[in-house]
Amino acid sequence: MLGEVLTAMVTPFRSDGSVDLDAFRSLARHLVDNGSDGLVVTGTTGESPTLSDEERFELYQAAVDEVGDRATVIAGTGTYSTAHSVHLTERAHGLGVDGFLVVTPYYNKPPPRGIVEHFGAIAAVTDRPIVVYNIPGRVVLNLEPETIGALAEIANVTAVKQANADREQARRIVELGLDLYAGDDDLILPFLELGGVGGVCVHTHVVGPQVKELIRLFRSGDVAAARALDEQLRPALELLKVAPNPIAIKTALNLLGHEVGGLRLPLVEASDEEAAQVRACLGRLGLLTAAPA
Protein backbone atom coordinates (compact mmCIF):
# COMPACT_ATOMS: atom_id res chain seq x y z
CA MET A 1 0.00 0.00 0.00
CA LEU A 2 1.28 3.45 -0.93
CA GLY A 3 -0.38 5.12 2.07
CA GLU A 4 -3.82 6.24 3.21
CA VAL A 5 -3.52 9.98 2.59
CA LEU A 6 -1.86 10.81 -0.72
CA THR A 7 -1.79 14.50 -1.60
CA ALA A 8 -1.85 15.44 -5.28
CA MET A 9 0.67 18.28 -5.07
CA VAL A 10 0.52 21.64 -6.77
CA THR A 11 3.59 22.73 -8.72
CA PRO A 12 4.91 26.06 -7.40
CA PHE A 13 6.02 28.62 -9.99
CA ARG A 14 8.19 31.70 -9.71
CA SER A 15 7.01 35.09 -10.92
CA ASP A 16 8.65 34.42 -14.33
CA GLY A 17 6.65 31.18 -14.71
CA SER A 18 9.54 28.79 -14.05
CA VAL A 19 9.23 25.88 -11.63
CA ASP A 20 10.18 26.88 -8.09
CA LEU A 21 11.95 23.80 -6.75
CA ASP A 22 12.74 25.41 -3.40
CA ALA A 23 9.05 26.15 -2.78
CA PHE A 24 8.19 22.63 -3.96
CA ARG A 25 10.61 21.08 -1.49
CA SER A 26 9.27 23.25 1.33
CA LEU A 27 5.68 22.32 0.53
CA ALA A 28 6.57 18.62 0.28
CA ARG A 29 8.07 18.73 3.78
CA HIS A 30 5.04 20.58 5.12
CA LEU A 31 2.60 18.06 3.66
CA VAL A 32 4.46 15.06 5.02
CA ASP A 33 4.68 16.75 8.42
CA ASN A 34 0.92 17.33 8.30
CA GLY A 35 -0.89 14.12 7.51
CA SER A 36 0.30 13.02 4.06
CA ASP A 37 1.61 9.46 3.79
CA GLY A 38 2.60 10.07 0.20
CA LEU A 39 2.75 12.70 -2.53
CA VAL A 40 1.52 12.52 -6.09
CA VAL A 41 3.81 14.67 -8.22
CA THR A 42 2.80 16.00 -11.67
CA GLY A 43 -0.81 14.99 -11.56
CA THR A 44 -3.61 17.22 -12.81
CA THR A 45 -3.29 19.37 -9.70
CA GLY A 46 0.40 19.76 -10.51
CA GLU A 47 -0.51 21.23 -13.95
CA SER A 48 1.25 18.33 -15.63
CA PRO A 49 0.08 19.12 -19.19
CA THR A 50 2.05 22.39 -19.02
CA LEU A 51 5.30 20.85 -17.75
CA SER A 52 8.21 19.79 -19.90
CA ASP A 53 9.66 16.31 -19.41
CA GLU A 54 12.77 17.77 -17.79
CA GLU A 55 10.66 19.77 -15.36
CA ARG A 56 8.82 16.58 -14.43
CA PHE A 57 12.07 14.72 -13.79
CA GLU A 58 13.42 17.57 -11.65
CA LEU A 59 10.26 17.45 -9.54
CA TYR A 60 10.42 13.67 -9.09
CA GLN A 61 14.04 13.88 -8.01
CA ALA A 62 13.33 16.74 -5.62
CA ALA A 63 10.47 14.83 -4.00
CA VAL A 64 12.50 11.66 -3.59
CA ASP A 65 15.45 13.58 -2.15
CA GLU A 66 13.32 15.69 0.19
CA VAL A 67 10.79 13.24 1.64
CA GLY A 68 11.47 9.85 0.09
CA ASP A 69 12.71 8.46 3.38
CA ARG A 70 9.47 9.46 5.14
CA ALA A 71 6.73 9.17 2.53
CA THR A 72 5.96 7.53 -0.76
CA VAL A 73 6.44 9.47 -3.99
CA ILE A 74 4.01 8.65 -6.79
CA ALA A 75 4.77 10.05 -10.23
CA GLY A 76 1.89 11.07 -12.47
CA THR A 77 3.19 9.64 -15.74
CA GLY A 78 -0.01 8.98 -17.65
CA THR A 79 -0.63 10.88 -20.88
CA TYR A 80 -2.70 10.20 -23.98
CA SER A 81 0.38 8.82 -25.76
CA THR A 82 1.42 5.33 -24.70
CA ALA A 83 4.98 5.86 -25.92
CA HIS A 84 5.31 9.12 -23.97
CA SER A 85 3.82 7.53 -20.84
CA VAL A 86 6.28 4.64 -21.11
CA HIS A 87 9.18 7.10 -21.45
CA LEU A 88 8.09 9.13 -18.42
CA THR A 89 7.53 6.00 -16.33
CA GLU A 90 10.88 4.48 -17.24
CA ARG A 91 12.77 7.66 -16.34
CA ALA A 92 10.81 8.21 -13.13
CA HIS A 93 11.51 4.61 -12.12
CA GLY A 94 15.21 5.30 -12.49
CA LEU A 95 14.89 8.35 -10.22
CA GLY A 96 13.56 6.19 -7.41
CA VAL A 97 9.84 7.00 -7.16
CA ASP A 98 7.68 4.46 -5.35
CA GLY A 99 4.81 4.16 -7.79
CA PHE A 100 2.91 5.69 -10.68
CA LEU A 101 -0.47 7.32 -11.20
CA VAL A 102 -1.66 6.64 -14.74
CA VAL A 103 -4.82 8.27 -16.01
CA THR A 104 -7.12 6.68 -18.57
CA PRO A 105 -6.03 7.81 -22.06
CA TYR A 106 -8.19 10.80 -22.88
CA TYR A 107 -9.73 12.60 -25.84
CA ASN A 108 -9.99 9.83 -28.45
CA LYS A 109 -11.93 7.38 -26.23
CA PRO A 110 -9.90 4.24 -27.05
CA PRO A 111 -11.73 0.89 -26.78
CA PRO A 112 -11.19 -1.25 -23.67
CA ARG A 113 -8.64 -3.52 -25.33
CA GLY A 114 -6.57 -0.45 -26.27
CA ILE A 115 -6.73 0.82 -22.70
CA VAL A 116 -5.55 -2.54 -21.36
CA GLU A 117 -2.67 -2.61 -23.83
CA HIS A 118 -1.79 0.98 -22.88
CA PHE A 119 -1.49 0.08 -19.20
CA GLY A 120 0.29 -3.14 -20.02
CA ALA A 121 2.99 -1.32 -21.96
CA ILE A 122 3.55 1.12 -19.10
CA ALA A 123 3.60 -1.66 -16.49
CA ALA A 124 6.22 -3.54 -18.49
CA VAL A 125 8.93 -0.94 -17.80
CA THR A 126 8.63 -1.00 -13.99
CA ASP A 127 8.04 -3.47 -11.20
CA ARG A 128 6.60 -0.78 -8.93
CA PRO A 129 2.89 -0.23 -8.19
CA ILE A 130 0.67 1.41 -10.76
CA VAL A 131 -2.48 3.25 -9.68
CA VAL A 132 -5.13 3.38 -12.38
CA TYR A 133 -6.82 6.78 -12.44
CA ASN A 134 -10.46 6.52 -13.50
CA ILE A 135 -11.91 10.01 -13.91
CA PRO A 136 -14.75 9.92 -16.46
CA GLY A 137 -15.66 13.55 -15.82
CA ARG A 138 -12.38 14.64 -17.42
CA VAL A 139 -11.51 11.91 -19.91
CA VAL A 140 -15.15 11.33 -21.04
CA LEU A 141 -14.73 7.59 -20.62
CA ASN A 142 -15.53 5.42 -17.60
CA LEU A 143 -13.51 2.32 -16.90
CA GLU A 144 -16.20 -0.31 -16.50
CA PRO A 145 -15.72 -3.17 -14.03
CA GLU A 146 -14.86 -5.58 -16.85
CA THR A 147 -12.02 -3.35 -18.01
CA ILE A 148 -10.75 -2.83 -14.47
CA GLY A 149 -10.89 -6.61 -14.05
CA ALA A 150 -8.63 -7.01 -17.07
CA LEU A 151 -6.26 -4.35 -15.70
CA ALA A 152 -6.15 -6.20 -12.36
CA GLU A 153 -4.53 -9.12 -14.16
CA ILE A 154 -1.44 -6.95 -14.78
CA ALA A 155 0.86 -7.90 -11.91
CA ASN A 156 1.86 -4.43 -10.75
CA VAL A 157 -1.50 -2.73 -11.23
CA THR A 158 -2.36 -2.62 -7.54
CA ALA A 159 -4.81 0.25 -7.01
CA VAL A 160 -7.47 2.46 -8.55
CA LYS A 161 -8.00 6.16 -7.93
CA GLN A 162 -11.73 6.26 -8.52
CA ALA A 163 -13.21 9.66 -9.31
CA ASN A 164 -16.63 8.14 -9.83
CA ALA A 165 -19.25 8.06 -7.08
CA ASP A 166 -20.85 4.79 -8.24
CA ARG A 167 -20.67 2.66 -5.09
CA GLU A 168 -21.20 -0.63 -6.90
CA GLN A 169 -18.26 0.04 -9.22
CA ALA A 170 -16.17 0.99 -6.19
CA ARG A 171 -17.20 -2.20 -4.39
CA ARG A 172 -16.15 -4.24 -7.42
CA ILE A 173 -12.67 -2.69 -7.30
CA VAL A 174 -12.27 -3.88 -3.71
CA GLU A 175 -13.58 -7.33 -4.62
CA LEU A 176 -10.91 -7.57 -7.33
CA GLY A 177 -8.28 -7.20 -4.62
CA LEU A 178 -7.20 -3.71 -5.69
CA ASP A 179 -6.61 -0.84 -3.29
CA LEU A 180 -9.46 1.65 -3.68
CA TYR A 181 -8.58 5.33 -3.35
CA ALA A 182 -11.13 8.12 -3.42
CA GLY A 183 -10.41 10.24 -6.46
CA ASP A 184 -12.75 13.00 -5.30
CA ASP A 185 -12.18 14.36 -1.82
CA ASP A 186 -15.82 13.96 -0.81
CA LEU A 187 -15.65 10.21 -1.46
CA ILE A 188 -13.14 9.32 1.26
CA LEU A 189 -15.65 8.28 3.92
CA PRO A 190 -18.09 6.53 1.54
CA PHE A 191 -15.22 4.52 0.07
CA LEU A 192 -13.80 3.65 3.50
CA GLU A 193 -17.20 2.13 4.24
CA LEU A 194 -16.74 -0.11 1.19
CA GLY A 195 -13.25 -1.24 2.18
CA GLY A 196 -11.26 1.54 0.56
CA VAL A 197 -7.74 2.52 1.62
CA GLY A 198 -8.03 6.32 1.68
CA GLY A 199 -7.80 9.07 -0.88
CA VAL A 200 -5.66 10.86 -3.42
CA CYS A 201 -6.62 14.31 -2.28
CA VAL A 202 -6.31 18.00 -3.02
CA HIS A 203 -7.88 19.45 0.13
CA THR A 204 -5.17 17.77 2.23
CA HIS A 205 -2.90 20.63 1.20
CA VAL A 206 -4.74 22.52 3.96
CA VAL A 207 -6.54 19.88 6.07
CA GLY A 208 -4.13 16.95 5.97
CA PRO A 209 -4.05 16.25 9.71
CA GLN A 210 -7.84 16.28 9.93
CA VAL A 211 -8.22 13.83 7.03
CA LYS A 212 -5.62 11.51 8.55
CA GLU A 213 -7.56 11.67 11.83
CA LEU A 214 -10.84 10.95 10.03
CA ILE A 215 -9.36 7.74 8.63
CA ARG A 216 -7.94 6.78 12.03
CA LEU A 217 -11.30 7.30 13.68
CA PHE A 218 -13.07 5.17 11.09
CA ARG A 219 -10.56 2.34 11.36
CA SER A 220 -10.78 2.42 15.16
CA GLY A 221 -14.53 1.83 14.89
CA ASP A 222 -15.63 5.33 15.88
CA VAL A 223 -17.69 5.87 12.76
CA ALA A 224 -19.87 8.56 14.34
CA ALA A 225 -16.82 10.69 15.15
CA ALA A 226 -15.45 10.13 11.65
CA ARG A 227 -18.74 11.33 10.16
CA ALA A 228 -18.78 14.36 12.43
CA LEU A 229 -15.26 15.30 11.39
CA ASP A 230 -16.15 14.73 7.74
CA GLU A 231 -18.97 17.23 8.14
CA GLN A 232 -16.63 19.76 9.76
CA LEU A 233 -14.40 19.55 6.69
CA ARG A 234 -17.17 20.60 4.28
CA PRO A 235 -15.68 24.10 3.83
CA ALA A 236 -12.52 22.47 2.43
CA LEU A 237 -14.63 20.75 -0.22
CA GLU A 238 -16.50 23.97 -0.96
CA LEU A 239 -13.16 25.73 -1.35
CA LEU A 240 -12.20 23.40 -4.20
CA LYS A 241 -15.39 24.26 -6.07
CA VAL A 242 -14.71 27.99 -6.16
CA ALA A 243 -12.63 27.72 -9.35
CA PRO A 244 -11.21 24.93 -11.53
CA ASN A 245 -8.45 22.90 -9.91
CA PRO A 246 -5.77 23.95 -8.98
CA ILE A 247 -6.72 27.63 -9.06
CA ALA A 248 -8.55 27.58 -5.73
CA ILE A 249 -6.06 25.43 -3.82
CA LYS A 250 -3.12 27.53 -5.01
CA THR A 251 -4.99 30.64 -3.89
CA ALA A 252 -5.56 29.04 -0.49
CA LEU A 253 -1.91 28.05 -0.12
CA ASN A 254 -0.75 31.55 -0.98
CA LEU A 255 -3.18 33.01 1.54
CA LEU A 256 -1.70 30.68 4.16
CA GLY A 257 1.83 31.86 3.37
CA HIS A 258 3.17 28.96 1.36
CA GLU A 259 4.05 31.12 -1.68
CA VAL A 260 3.36 28.61 -4.44
CA GLY A 261 3.03 31.36 -7.05
CA GLY A 262 0.65 31.55 -9.96
CA LEU A 263 -0.47 29.23 -12.74
CA ARG A 264 0.44 28.50 -16.32
CA LEU A 265 -1.99 29.29 -19.09
CA PRO A 266 -4.67 28.33 -19.90
CA LEU A 267 -5.25 28.44 -16.12
CA VAL A 268 -5.43 31.94 -14.67
CA GLU A 269 -5.33 33.60 -11.26
CA ALA A 270 -8.44 33.62 -9.08
CA SER A 271 -10.57 36.73 -9.45
CA ASP A 272 -11.02 39.01 -6.45
CA GLU A 273 -14.44 37.49 -5.85
CA GLU A 274 -13.06 33.94 -6.05
CA ALA A 275 -10.17 34.81 -3.72
CA ALA A 276 -12.68 36.22 -1.23
CA GLN A 277 -14.66 32.97 -1.34
CA VAL A 278 -11.50 30.94 -0.75
CA ARG A 279 -10.59 33.18 2.18
CA ALA A 280 -14.07 32.70 3.64
CA CYS A 281 -13.74 28.90 3.44
CA LEU A 282 -10.35 29.05 5.16
CA GLY A 283 -11.89 31.24 7.84
CA ARG A 284 -14.66 28.72 8.48
CA LEU A 285 -11.98 26.04 8.83
CA GLY A 286 -10.13 28.18 11.36
CA LEU A 287 -6.97 28.19 9.28
CA LEU A 288 -6.27 31.85 8.54
CA THR A 289 -3.95 32.22 11.53
CA ALA A 290 -1.99 29.11 10.56
CA ALA A 291 1.62 29.57 9.57
CA PRO A 292 3.57 27.27 7.25
CA ALA A 293 5.87 24.80 8.92
RODO-2510 file (C-alpha; in nm, 4 decimals, decimal comma):
residues 293
     n   res          X          Y          Z
     1     m     0,0000     0,0000     0,0000
     2     l     0,1275     0,3451    -0,0930
     3     g    -0,0382     0,5119     0,2066
     4     e    -0,3815     0,6242     0,3205
     5     v    -0,3518     0,9980     0,2589
     6     l    -0,1861     1,0812    -0,0717
     7     t    -0,1785     1,4504    -0,1604
     8     a    -0,1847     1,5440    -0,5283
     9     m     0,0674     1,8278    -0,5068
    10     v     0,0515     2,1636    -0,6773
    11     t     0,3589     2,2727    -0,8715
    12     p     0,4907     2,6057    -0,7404
    13     f     0,6015     2,8615    -0,9987
    14     r     0,8186     3,1698    -0,9707
    15     s     0,7010     3,5088    -1,0924
    16     d     0,8647     3,4420    -1,4330
    17     g     0,6648     3,1179    -1,4712
    18     s     0,9542     2,8790    -1,4053
    19     v     0,9226     2,5881    -1,1626
    20     d     1,0178     2,6879    -0,8087
    21     l     1,1954     2,3795    -0,6745
    22     d     1,2741     2,5410    -0,3395
    23     a     0,9052     2,6147    -0,2778
    24     f     0,8192     2,2632    -0,3962
    25     r     1,0614     2,1076    -0,1485
    26     s     0,9265     2,3250     0,1334
    27     l     0,5677     2,2321     0,0527
    28     a     0,6571     1,8620     0,0282
    29     r     0,8072     1,8734     0,3777
    30     h     0,5042     2,0580     0,5120
    31     l     0,2597     1,8063     0,3657
    32     v     0,4462     1,5058     0,5022
    33     d     0,4677     1,6749     0,8417
    34     n     0,0916     1,7329     0,8297
    35     g    -0,0885     1,4117     0,7506
    36     s     0,0297     1,3019     0,4058
    37     d     0,1613     0,9459     0,3789
    38     g     0,2597     1,0068     0,0200
    39     l     0,2751     1,2698    -0,2528
    40     v     0,1516     1,2519    -0,6092
    41     v     0,3808     1,4667    -0,8224
    42     t     0,2800     1,6004    -1,1674
    43     g    -0,0814     1,4993    -1,1556
    44     t    -0,3607     1,7224    -1,2815
    45     t    -0,3290     1,9374    -0,9695
    46     g     0,0402     1,9760    -1,0513
    47     e    -0,0510     2,1226    -1,3951
    48     s     0,1248     1,8326    -1,5630
    49     p     0,0078     1,9125    -1,9189
    50     t     0,2054     2,2393    -1,9023
    51     l     0,5298     2,0848    -1,7748
    52     s     0,8211     1,9788    -1,9903
    53     d     0,9655     1,6307    -1,9409
    54     e     1,2770     1,7767    -1,7790
    55     e     1,0657     1,9768    -1,5356
    56     r     0,8823     1,6578    -1,4435
    57     f     1,2067     1,4724    -1,3789
    58     e     1,3420     1,7570    -1,1647
    59     l     1,0257     1,7453    -0,9541
    60     y     1,0423     1,3673    -0,9088
    61     q     1,4043     1,3884    -0,8014
    62     a     1,3334     1,6739    -0,5622
    63     a     1,0468     1,4833    -0,4002
    64     v     1,2503     1,1658    -0,3590
    65     d     1,5450     1,3580    -0,2153
    66     e     1,3321     1,5694     0,0186
    67     v     1,0790     1,3242     0,1645
    68     g     1,1474     0,9854     0,0087
    69     d     1,2713     0,8456     0,3380
    70     r     0,9469     0,9459     0,5142
    71     a     0,6728     0,9174     0,2535
    72     t     0,5961     0,7534    -0,0763
    73     v     0,6439     0,9470    -0,3989
    74     i     0,4013     0,8650    -0,6788
    75     a     0,4769     1,0045    -1,0230
    76     g     0,1891     1,1074    -1,2475
    77     t     0,3187     0,9640    -1,5738
    78     g    -0,0009     0,8980    -1,7653
    79     t    -0,0626     1,0875    -2,0879
    80     y    -0,2704     1,0202    -2,3979
    81     s     0,0384     0,8822    -2,5761
    82     t     0,1418     0,5329    -2,4698
    83     a     0,4982     0,5862    -2,5922
    84     h     0,5311     0,9115    -2,3969
    85     s     0,3817     0,7532    -2,0841
    86     v     0,6283     0,4640    -2,1108
    87     h     0,9176     0,7102    -2,1449
    88     l     0,8087     0,9134    -1,8418
    89     t     0,7528     0,6002    -1,6334
    90     e     1,0876     0,4483    -1,7237
    91     r     1,2766     0,7659    -1,6339
    92     a     1,0811     0,8211    -1,3132
    93     h     1,1513     0,4608    -1,2116
    94     g     1,5213     0,5303    -1,2493
    95     l     1,4887     0,8348    -1,0224
    96     g     1,3556     0,6188    -0,7411
    97     v     0,9843     0,6999    -0,7157
    98     d     0,7681     0,4460    -0,5353
    99     g     0,4811     0,4162    -0,7792
   100     f     0,2909     0,5693    -1,0677
   101     l    -0,0471     0,7317    -1,1198
   102     v    -0,1662     0,6638    -1,4738
   103     v    -0,4816     0,8272    -1,6015
   104     t    -0,7123     0,6676    -1,8570
   105     p    -0,6030     0,7810    -2,2057
   106     y    -0,8185     1,0799    -2,2879
   107     y    -0,9728     1,2604    -2,5836
   108     n    -0,9991     0,9828    -2,8448
   109     k    -1,1925     0,7376    -2,6232
   110     p    -0,9904     0,4240    -2,7045
   111     p    -1,1729     0,0891    -2,6775
   112     p    -1,1191    -0,1246    -2,3667
   113     r    -0,8645    -0,3519    -2,5332
   114     g    -0,6568    -0,0454    -2,6268
   115     i    -0,6731     0,0818    -2,2702
   116     v    -0,5553    -0,2544    -2,1361
   117     e    -0,2668    -0,2608    -2,3829
   118     h    -0,1786     0,0985    -2,2875
   119     f    -0,1493     0,0084    -1,9205
   120     g     0,0287    -0,3143    -2,0019
   121     a     0,2986    -0,1321    -2,1964
   122     i     0,3548     0,1115    -1,9098
   123     a     0,3597    -0,1660    -1,6494
   124     a     0,6219    -0,3542    -1,8492
   125     v     0,8934    -0,0939    -1,7795
   126     t     0,8630    -0,0999    -1,3991
   127     d     0,8045    -0,3474    -1,1205
   128     r     0,6596    -0,0782    -0,8928
   129     p     0,2892    -0,0231    -0,8190
   130     i     0,0669     0,1414    -1,0757
   131     v    -0,2477     0,3250    -0,9676
   132     v    -0,5127     0,3384    -1,2384
   133     y    -0,6824     0,6778    -1,2440
   134     n    -1,0459     0,6518    -1,3501
   135     i    -1,1911     1,0008    -1,3912
   136     p    -1,4750     0,9920    -1,6460
   137     g    -1,5663     1,3550    -1,5822
   138     r    -1,2380     1,4640    -1,7420
   139     v    -1,1512     1,1908    -1,9911
   140     v    -1,5152     1,1326    -2,1037
   141     l    -1,4729     0,7588    -2,0615
   142     n    -1,5534     0,5423    -1,7601
   143     l    -1,3513     0,2318    -1,6905
   144     e    -1,6202    -0,0309    -1,6503
   145     p    -1,5716    -0,3169    -1,4028
   146     e    -1,4861    -0,5578    -1,6850
   147     t    -1,2020    -0,3346    -1,8006
   148     i    -1,0749    -0,2834    -1,4473
   149     g    -1,0894    -0,6609    -1,4048
   150     a    -0,8634    -0,7009    -1,7068
   151     l    -0,6264    -0,4354    -1,5703
   152     a    -0,6153    -0,6197    -1,2363
   153     e    -0,4529    -0,9116    -1,4162
   154     i    -0,1443    -0,6954    -1,4779
   155     a     0,0858    -0,7901    -1,1912
   156     n     0,1860    -0,4430    -1,0749
   157     v    -0,1503    -0,2731    -1,1232
   158     t    -0,2356    -0,2616    -0,7541
   159     a    -0,4808     0,0248    -0,7008
   160     v    -0,7465     0,2464    -0,8549
   161     k    -0,7996     0,6158    -0,7931
   162     q    -1,1732     0,6255    -0,8518
   163     a    -1,3215     0,9664    -0,9307
   164     n    -1,6634     0,8139    -0,9832
   165     a    -1,9255     0,8062    -0,7081
   166     d    -2,0851     0,4792    -0,8242
   167     r    -2,0670     0,2660    -0,5094
   168     e    -2,1198    -0,0633    -0,6904
   169     q    -1,8262     0,0037    -0,9219
   170     a    -1,6165     0,0992    -0,6192
   171     r    -1,7196    -0,2198    -0,4388
   172     r    -1,6153    -0,4242    -0,7418
   173     i    -1,2670    -0,2693    -0,7302
   174     v    -1,2270    -0,3876    -0,3713
   175     e    -1,3585    -0,7331    -0,4620
   176     l    -1,0914    -0,7573    -0,7326
   177     g    -0,8283    -0,7198    -0,4619
   178     l    -0,7199    -0,3714    -0,5694
   179     d    -0,6608    -0,0841    -0,3291
   180     l    -0,9462     0,1646    -0,3676
   181     y    -0,8575     0,5327    -0,3351
   182     a    -1,1127     0,8124    -0,3420
   183     g    -1,0405     1,0240    -0,6464
   184     d    -1,2746     1,3000    -0,5303
   185     d    -1,2178     1,4365    -0,1815
   186     d    -1,5822     1,3956    -0,0808
   187     l    -1,5648     1,0205    -0,1464
   188     i    -1,3141     0,9321     0,1262
   189     l    -1,5649     0,8279     0,3919
   190     p    -1,8095     0,6526     0,1539
   191     f    -1,5224     0,4520     0,0071
   192     l    -1,3804     0,3653     0,3495
   193     e    -1,7195     0,2128     0,4244
   194     l    -1,6742    -0,0110     0,1194
   195     g    -1,3251    -0,1237     0,2182
   196     g    -1,1257     0,1539     0,0563
   197     v    -0,7741     0,2521     0,1618
   198     g    -0,8034     0,6317     0,1685
   199     g    -0,7801     0,9066    -0,0876
   200     v    -0,5661     1,0859    -0,3420
   201     c    -0,6621     1,4313    -0,2277
   202     v    -0,6306     1,8004    -0,3021
   203     h    -0,7879     1,9454     0,0133
   204     t    -0,5167     1,7765     0,2227
   205     h    -0,2897     2,0629     0,1201
   206     v    -0,4738     2,2517     0,3956
   207     v    -0,6543     1,9880     0,6074
   208     g    -0,4131     1,6953     0,5966
   209     p    -0,4050     1,6246     0,9715
   210     q    -0,7838     1,6279     0,9925
   211     v    -0,8224     1,3832     0,7027
   212     k    -0,5619     1,1510     0,8552
   213     e    -0,7565     1,1669     1,1835
   214     l    -1,0836     1,0948     1,0032
   215     i    -0,9364     0,7739     0,8629
   216     r    -0,7935     0,6784     1,2028
   217     l    -1,1305     0,7297     1,3684
   218     f    -1,3065     0,5172     1,1089
   219     r    -1,0557     0,2341     1,1361
   220     s    -1,0778     0,2419     1,5165
   221     g    -1,4530     0,1834     1,4893
   222     d    -1,5632     0,5332     1,5877
   223     v    -1,7690     0,5870     1,2758
   224     a    -1,9867     0,8555     1,4341
   225     a    -1,6816     1,0693     1,5151
   226     a    -1,5455     1,0135     1,1647
   227     r    -1,8740     1,1329     1,0164
   228     a    -1,8783     1,4360     1,2428
   229     l    -1,5256     1,5299     1,1390
   230     d    -1,6146     1,4728     0,7737
   231     e    -1,8967     1,7227     0,8137
   232     q    -1,6626     1,9760     0,9760
   233     l    -1,4403     1,9551     0,6689
   234     r    -1,7168     2,0598     0,4277
   235     p    -1,5682     2,4102     0,3826
   236     a    -1,2524     2,2469     0,2430
   237     l    -1,4632     2,0750    -0,0219
   238     e    -1,6503     2,3968    -0,0957
   239     l    -1,3156     2,5732    -0,1354
   240     l    -1,2200     2,3401    -0,4198
   241     k    -1,5394     2,4256    -0,6068
   242     v    -1,4711     2,7994    -0,6161
   243     a    -1,2627     2,7718    -0,9355
   244     p    -1,1212     2,4929    -1,1530
   245     n    -0,8447     2,2905    -0,9910
   246     p    -0,5772     2,3947    -0,8984
   247     i    -0,6725     2,7634    -0,9064
   248     a    -0,8551     2,7577    -0,5726
   249     i    -0,6059     2,5426    -0,3820
   250     k    -0,3117     2,7534    -0,5006
   251     t    -0,4995     3,0645    -0,3894
   252     a    -0,5563     2,9036    -0,0494
   253     l    -0,1905     2,8054    -0,0119
   254     n    -0,0750     3,1547    -0,0981
   255     l    -0,3183     3,3014     0,1539
   256     l    -0,1705     3,0680     0,4159
   257     g     0,1827     3,1858     0,3372
   258     h     0,3175     2,8961     0,1357
   259     e     0,4046     3,1118    -0,1684
   260     v     0,3360     2,8606    -0,4443
   261     g     0,3027     3,1359    -0,7054
   262     g     0,0646     3,1546    -0,9961
   263     l    -0,0471     2,9232    -1,2736
   264     r     0,0435     2,8495    -1,6321
   265     l    -0,1994     2,9286    -1,9091
   266     p    -0,4671     2,8333    -1,9898
   267     l    -0,5249     2,8436    -1,6117
   268     v    -0,5435     3,1940    -1,4675
   269     e    -0,5327     3,3597    -1,1263
   270     a    -0,8437     3,3621    -0,9080
   271     s    -1,0575     3,6728    -0,9451
   272     d    -1,1017     3,9008    -0,6451
   273     e    -1,4438     3,7485    -0,5854
   274     e    -1,3057     3,3940    -0,6048
   275     a    -1,0173     3,4810    -0,3718
   276     a    -1,2676     3,6215    -0,1228
   277     q    -1,4663     3,2973    -0,1343
   278     v    -1,1503     3,0938    -0,0750
   279     r    -1,0591     3,3180     0,2182
   280     a    -1,4073     3,2695     0,3645
   281     c    -1,3741     2,8905     0,3438
   282     l    -1,0350     2,9055     0,5160
   283     g    -1,1892     3,1239     0,7842
   284     r    -1,4661     2,8716     0,8483
   285     l    -1,1983     2,6038     0,8830
   286     g    -1,0129     2,8183     1,1362
   287     l    -0,6967     2,8186     0,9278
   288     l    -0,6268     3,1852     0,8540
   289     t    -0,3955     3,2221     1,1531
   290     a    -0,1992     2,9109     1,0564
   291     a     0,1624     2,9570     0,9571
   292     p     0,3568     2,7273     0,7248
   293     a     0,5873     2,4795     0,8922
***
